[in-house]
């Protein structure tokens, strides 16, 4: 009799577990069905366009500008502005008055077209990595690098610089900053982090503490900041853009700690940028992080990040060695990216590349329900983010 009771109890627990699993699966299915129903009424190309932040060349925009054509035809979500490109030519920013007029022209254009407000993104890390410069007339203060800020061992200095520069960005209509960098200063000879003084510290807890101060400053200035470059570049030995970077040998799990500490504390940026690095410790297949479902799943499931995930520049040479065009974009979205960054080298290429990629994604989404779900989920996430602009 006791044996029978024991068997019954054992199977009762199994039935309860299976029932709970079925209920959870059904709930997730029902929720996804609601999302698909809500977004299926929207033109697929308009939805896809909202997943793109695009660079361009020009200090002003007109009706025949490349970026205006892309915004009008494909409902592009936002633009990336820079002072110069990799060839050293002036790109979008050469002074306060010019920048104000450029951003105003872009936002007025979408407003007149009854489209949503644009994301206006720059990279203002401090030190050498900036879109706005003192010499061009911008009031960016002392503009210390993250390394020099970390050396001060005073998070209030970091907070004040982020607040000051954040207010300066907001003044010109910028609403996204691709900063701060969460790299640990592990490799003192790193050509991508140490060379440009882009790390606050060697220790994860101090990087998290300093980054939290920066987040507070940006938030008070109404700037959407961005943690980068997941899963960590502090140990990197490569030169980005030259080859496919592989950090498998040098990377360690402690490079995830700043993300974990910040997300757990609730003091985090609404965006995380995922880099084009191979890390076989996290994904044995050798797929770059930006295309790796396994690595982005760590960000979502293990680190519990609930904001938007943006890819590193999809037109950079290193990622193009692995995947190109529409295929790369589809893989990035399926992996879990919500926004795709296309800076353009040169930017003129984007007038043909962006339509090709969007048409490819639209056609693939009709055949691939996984891609369609990724597009729908990302679209809704981006809409929620835009409601706060």
C-alpha positions in Angstrom: 0.0 0.0 0.0 2.8 2.4 0.9 4.6 1.6 -2.4 1.4 2.3 -4.3 1.0 5.7 -2.5 4.6 6.5 -3.3 4.1 5.7 -7.0 0.9 7.8 -7.1 2.7 10.7 -5.5 5.6 10.5 -7.9 3.3 10.5 -10.9 1.2 13.3 -9.4 4.2 15.6 -9.3 5.1 14.7 -12.9 1.5 15.5 -14.0 1.6 18.8 -12.2 5.0 19.6 -13.9 3.7 18.7 -17.3 0.5 20.7 -16.7 2.5 23.8 -15.6 4.7 23.4 -18.7 1.7 23.2 -21.0 0.0 26.2 -19.4 3.2 28.2 -19.7 3.7 27.2 -23.4 0.1 28.0 -24.1 0.4 31.4 -22.4 3.5 32.2 -24.5 1.8 31.0 -27.7 -1.3 33.2 -26.9 0.9 36.2 -26.1 2.8 35.8 -29.4 -0.5 35.4 -31.3 -1.6 38.7 -29.8 1.6 40.4 -30.9 1.4 39.0 -34.4 -2.3 40.0 -34.7 -1.4 43.5 -33.6 1.5 44.0 -36.0 0.2 42.0 -39.0 -2.0 45.0 -40.0 1.1 47.1 -40.5 3.0 47.0 -43.8 5.9 44.6 -43.5 8.4 47.0 -45.0 7.3 49.8 -42.7 7.8 47.5 -39.7 11.3 46.4 -40.9 12.3 50.0 -41.6 11.7 50.8 -37.9 14.5 48.4 -37.0 17.1 50.4 -38.9 19.4 53.2 -37.7 21.2 54.5 -40.8 24.2 56.8 -41.4 24.5 59.2 -44.3 26.7 62.0 -45.7 25.7 65.6 -45.7 25.6 68.7 -43.4 22.0 69.4 -44.5 19.1 67.5 -46.0 16.8 68.3 -48.9 13.9 66.5 -50.5 16.4 64.7 -52.8 18.8 63.7 -50.1 19.6 59.9 -49.9 18.5 59.7 -46.2 15.2 61.5 -46.9 14.5 59.0 -49.7 15.1 56.1 -47.4 13.0 57.6 -44.6 10.1 58.3 -46.9 10.1 54.9 -48.7 11.1 52.6 -45.9 10.0 54.3 -42.6 13.6 54.3 -41.3 13.7 54.4 -37.5 16.6 56.7 -37.0 19.9 58.2 -38.2 23.5 58.0 -37.0 25.4 61.3 -37.1 29.2 61.7 -37.0 31.7 64.5 -37.5 34.0 62.6 -39.9 34.1 59.2 -41.6 36.9 56.7 -41.7 38.4 58.5 -44.7 38.6 61.7 -42.8 35.9 63.6 -44.7 33.3 65.7 -42.9 30.1 63.7 -42.5 27.2 65.4 -40.6 28.6 67.7 -37.9 30.7 70.8 -38.1 29.2 73.2 -35.7 26.3 73.9 -33.2 24.1 75.9 -35.6 24.5 73.5 -38.4 23.7 70.5 -36.2 20.6 72.1 -34.8 19.3 72.9 -38.2 20.1 69.4 -39.5 18.3 67.6 -36.7 15.4 70.1 -36.9 15.0 69.5 -40.6 15.0 65.7 -40.2 12.4 65.7 -37.4 10.2 68.3 -39.1 10.3 66.2 -42.2 9.0 63.0 -40.5 6.4 65.1 -38.6 5.1 66.6 -41.8 4.9 63.1 -43.3 3.0 62.0 -40.1 5.7 59.5 -39.3 7.2 58.8 -35.8 10.0 60.9 -34.3 13.4 59.7 -35.4 16.1 58.2 -33.2 19.1 60.6 -33.6 22.2 58.7 -32.5 25.9 59.7 -31.9 28.9 58.3 -30.2 30.1 60.6 -27.4 32.2 58.4 -25.1 34.7 61.1 -24.0 38.4 61.4 -24.7 39.2 60.6 -28.3 35.9 58.9 -29.2 33.5 61.8 -29.9 31.0 63.1 -32.5 30.9 66.6 -30.9 34.1 68.5 -30.3 35.2 71.6 -28.4 37.1 72.9 -31.4 33.8 72.9 -33.5 32.1 75.1 -30.9 30.3 72.5 -28.7 30.3 73.0 -25.0 31.4 69.5 -23.9 33.5 70.5 -20.9 36.8 68.7 -20.0 35.7 65.7 -22.0 37.8 63.2 -20.2 38.2 59.6 -21.5 36.6 56.8 -19.6 40.1 55.7 -18.4 41.0 59.2 -17.0 37.6 59.4 -15.4 38.2 56.0 -13.8 41.6 57.1 -12.5 39.9 59.9 -10.5 38.2 57.3 -8.3 35.3 59.7 -7.9 32.0 58.6 -9.6 30.5 62.1 -9.0 33.0 63.4 -11.7 31.7 60.8 -14.1 28.1 61.7 -13.3 28.7 65.4 -13.9 30.4 64.8 -17.2 27.6 62.6 -18.5 25.0 65.1 -17.3 26.8 68.0 -18.9 27.5 66.3 -22.2 24.0 64.7 -22.1 22.4 68.1 -21.8 24.6 69.3 -24.7 23.4 66.4 -26.9 19.8 67.0 -25.9 20.1 70.7 -26.8 20.7 69.7 -30.4 17.9 67.1 -30.5 20.1 64.0 -30.1 18.3 61.3 -28.2 20.7 58.3 -28.3 24.3 58.1 -27.3 26.3 54.9 -28.0 28.1 55.1 -24.6 29.4 54.1 -22.1 31.8 51.2 -22.8 31.6 48.4 -20.2 35.0 46.8 -21.1 37.4 45.8 -18.4 40.9 47.1 -18.9 42.5 43.6 -19.1 44.8 43.9 -22.1 46.8 47.1 -21.7 47.9 46.9 -25.3 44.4 46.4 -26.8 44.2 48.3 -30.1 40.4 48.8 -29.6 40.0 49.6 -25.9 43.3 50.5 -24.2 44.7 52.5 -27.1 41.8 55.0 -26.9 41.4 54.9 -23.1 37.9 53.5 -23.3 37.7 51.5 -20.1 37.0 52.8 -16.6 38.9 50.1 -14.8 40.3 46.6 -14.6 37.8 45.5 -11.9 34.2 44.7 -12.8 32.7 46.2 -9.7 34.4 49.5 -10.3 33.5 49.6 -14.0 29.9 49.0 -12.9 30.0 51.7 -10.3 31.4 54.3 -12.7 29.0 53.3 -15.5 26.1 53.6 -13.1 27.1 57.2 -12.5 27.2 57.9 -16.2 23.8 56.3 -16.7 22.4 58.6 -14.0 23.8 61.6 -15.7 22.4 60.6 -19.2 19.0 59.7 -17.7 18.7 63.1 -16.1 19.6 64.7 -19.5 16.9 62.6 -21.3 19.5 60.7 -23.3 19.1 57.0 -24.1 22.5 55.6 -23.3 24.0 52.3 -24.6 26.1 49.7 -22.9 28.7 48.4 -25.3 30.4 46.2 -26.6 28.8 43.0 -25.5 30.1 40.4 -24.5 33.2 42.5 -23.7 36.3 43.7 -25.6 38.7 44.5 -22.8 40.9 41.5 -23.5 40.8 41.9 -27.3 44.0 41.7 -29.3 42.6 42.4 -32.7 42.1 45.5 -34.8 38.4 45.9 -35.7 37.5 46.1 -39.3 40.6 44.2 -40.5 39.6 40.6 -39.8 36.9 38.7 -38.0 37.9 39.3 -34.4 38.2 36.2 -32.2 38.4 36.8 -28.5 37.9 33.1 -27.5 41.4 32.7 -26.0 41.6 35.9 -24.1 38.0 36.5 -22.9 36.8 35.4 -19.4 33.4 35.3 -17.7 34.3 38.3 -15.5 33.8 40.5 -18.5 30.0 39.9 -18.2 30.0 41.1 -14.6 29.5 44.9 -15.3 26.4 44.0 -17.3 25.1 41.7 -14.5 25.8 44.2 -11.7 24.2 47.1 -13.5 21.1 45.3 -14.7 20.6 43.7 -11.3 20.8 47.2 -9.7 18.3 48.6 -12.0 20.7 51.3 -13.1 21.1 50.4 -16.7 20.9 51.9 -20.2 17.8 51.1 -22.4 20.2 49.8 -25.1 23.0 47.3 -25.4 25.2 47.1 -28.4 26.4 43.6 -29.5 29.8 43.5 -31.1 31.0 41.5 -34.1 33.3 39.2 -32.2 33.8 35.4 -32.2 33.8 33.9 -28.7 33.8 30.1 -28.7 33.6 30.1 -24.9 30.0 31.4 -25.3 29.2 29.9 -28.7 31.3 27.0 -29.8 30.1 27.3 -33.5 32.3 30.4 -34.0 29.4 32.7 -35.0 30.0 36.4 -34.2 28.1 37.7 -31.2 25.9 39.9 -33.3 24.6 36.9 -35.2 24.7 34.4 -32.3 21.4 33.4 -30.7 23.4 31.7 -27.9 25.3 34.9 -26.9 22.3 37.2 -27.1 20.3 34.6 -25.1 22.8 35.1 -22.3 22.0 38.8 -22.3 18.3 38.1 -22.2 18.0 35.0 -20.0 21.1 34.9 -17.8 21.6 38.7 -17.3 17.9 39.5 -17.6 18.3 42.5 -19.8 14.9 43.8 -20.9 15.8 46.8 -23.0 16.5 47.0 -26.8 19.5 45.2 -28.4 21.3 46.9 -31.3 23.9 45.4 -33.5 27.3 47.0 -34.1 27.7 48.5 -37.6 26.5 46.0 -40.2 28.6 47.6 -42.9 31.9 47.0 -41.3 34.5 44.9 -43.1 34.8 42.3 -40.3 31.1 41.3 -40.3 31.0 41.3 -44.1 33.7 38.6 -44.1 31.1 36.4 -42.3 27.7 37.3 -43.8 26.4 40.1 -46.1 23.3 42.0 -47.0 19.9 40.6 -46.3 21.3 37.2 -45.0 23.3 39.0 -42.3 20.3 41.2 -41.3 18.0 38.2 -41.1 20.5 36.3 -39.0 21.0 39.3 -36.7 17.2 39.7 -36.1 16.6 36.0 -35.5 19.6 36.0 -33.1 17.8 38.6 -31.0 18.9 42.1 -32.2 16.0 44.6 -32.2 17.8 47.4 -34.1 20.4 47.1 -36.9 23.0 49.8 -37.3 24.1 50.7 -40.8 26.7 53.5 -40.9 27.9 53.0 -44.4 31.5 52.9 -45.7 31.0 54.9 -47.9 27.5 56.1 -46.9 26.5 56.4 -50.5 26.3 52.6 -50.7 23.3 52.6 -48.3 20.9 54.1 -50.9 21.1 50.7 -52.7 22.0 48.4 -49.8 19.2 49.4 -47.4 16.4 48.7 -50.0 18.0 45.4 -50.9 18.2 44.3 -47.3 14.6 45.4 -46.5 13.1 43.7 -49.6 15.1 40.6 -48.7 13.8 40.6 -45.1 10.2 41.2 -46.3 10.3 38.3 -48.7 12.0 36.0 -46.2 9.5 36.9 -43.5 6.7 35.5 -45.6 8.4 32.1 -45.7 10.1 32.1 -42.3 7.7 32.4 -39.3 10.7 32.7 -36.9 12.0 35.8 -38.8 8.5 37.2 -38.9 8.1 36.8 -35.1 11.5 38.4 -34.6 10.5 41.4 -36.7 7.1 41.8 -34.9 8.6 41.5 -31.5 11.4 44.0 -32.3 9.0 46.4 -33.9 6.8 46.5 -30.7 9.8 46.9 -28.5 11.1 49.8 -30.6 7.6 51.5 -30.6 7.5 51.3 -26.8 10.9 53.0 -26.7 9.8 55.7 -29.1 6.8 56.5 -27.0 9.2 57.9 -24.4 11.0 60.2 -26.9 
